[in-house]
């Protein structure tokens, strides 16, 4: 059974919970063998800060699958190239209605 945790946006700038720390800990803890992520606006800088944890996770037998939204040009080409080189599988998604963004799905 997957475990789902929600981070409040206001936790981030004040250091109560940092997503980067949480992800690094999860990738290196040895408790998981699969990571799935859905990201609206991916940037290479964030992925590079996670690089050693992501690569170590895969070398250790884990799989990483990701879906990247490309609406509003928020995801960088470099992030997509990093994912293509590093992750087990990745997909790009854009809503067919250009007036709808990735964040509006399911509303």
Residue, then its C-alpha position, 0 to 999 in steps of 0.5 A: x500500500x503506498x504512503x502519501x504525504x502532503x506538504x503544505x506550501x507554506x512549510x517550504x520557505x520556513x524550513x518546517x518540511x523541505x521537499x528536497x530533504x524528504x525526497x533525498x531521504x526517501x531515495x536513499x533509505x533503502x525502503x522503496x524500489x519504485x518512485x513515481x512522480x507527476x510534476x507540472x513545472x520541472x526544472x533541471x536545477x532541482x533534478x540536479x540537486x537530487x541527482x546522486x539520490x536518483x542515480x543511486x536509487x536506480x543503481x540499487x535496482x529501483x525504478x523511477x517513472x515520471x509524468x511532466x506537464x509542459x503547459x505554460x512552458x513551465x518545464x524546461x527542455x533540460x529537465x526533460x533531457x535529464x529525465x530521458x537520460x536518467x529515469x526508467x520511463x518518463x512521459x510528457x503531457x499537455x492538455x489538448x485545450x490550451x486554456x487549461x493547465x496541468x494544475x486544473x485537471x480534475x477540478 
